[in-house]
Amino acid sequence: MEPLLIAFRLGITFAFAFLFGLEREWSHKPVGFGTFTFVAAGSCALAITAITFQPDNPLPLLGSIVTGIGFLGAGALIKTADKITGFTTAASLWLFAIFGLMIGVGNYLSGFLLYLTVWCILLFDHSFKKRGIGSYQRKVVIRTNRVLDIKTIEQALHFQKRKRLDLEVNKKDKKMILTYLVEGSKADISRMPLTLYNQAWFESMKI
């Protein structure tokens, strides 16, 4: 393969992956432009290697890209005591490996369409978040100024999907600390502080 063609394919892959990764940096995501650029450029380089040195049967080497990137995607998952996050980031890394592979083998049209699809998904996701569409999970820590029935507190939460993670009762100070995992719309979660503030037993909360 001509050196200029190799440089062209790697250059396209680098530029497109860099732009997407930069947006992830601006959105304060755990994986930014460096990782996305490395994944896409590495996949592109391996695809070029496969079709150059194994033109008759490049599929085994190309398949190793898809398999290998799965381990990197698994590393992007973040597990806490409450839930596992990072699925979107892991899927994005896998997708950009496919994008680099497509450009590496010269399938520009499919690669560009895939890249355009990624941005469309991202724009829709931002739009949904701004409108408060979708379900969100947040950990909420509530402190009371007295010891009272837990049902009274849970009735004030107004969330059908909730899970009590922790309960602490301080007999000396006559206070309670409750930790919940609540799920609901962004608007509902944003209204929580004002709703609980008006309760006589409320002292403080942390989301």
Buried (B, 14 or more C-beta within 10 A) or exposed (E): EEEEEBEBBBEBBBEBBBBBBBBBEEEEBEBBBEBBBBBBBBBBBBBBBBBEEEEEEBEEBBEEBEEBBEEBBEEBEEEEEBEEBBEBBBEBBBBBBBBBBBBBBBBEEEBBEBBEEBEEBBEEBEEEEEEBEEEBBBBBBBBBBEEBEEEEBBEBBBBEEBEEBEEEEEEEEEBBBBBBBBBBBBEBBBEBBEEBEEBEBBBEBEE
